Amino acid sequence: MGRVMGPDVGTRTVGVAASDPGRTLASPVRTLSRRSVRDDAVGLPFGVEEHG
């Protein structure tokens, strides 16, 4: 099984979490301050690439 990444979109921040390889536990990876939908979408892949 591979890791699963999940966003947690709030009104002020977007959090990104990644599961362990067994998909049992998720841990925070990155928190981004929200600016606009476009900026949020551009910033998310960087958190994903670091933890691939």
ABEGO torsion letter per residue (X at the ends): XBBBBBBBBBAABBBBBBBBAAGABBBBABBBBBABAAAAAAAAAAAAAAAX
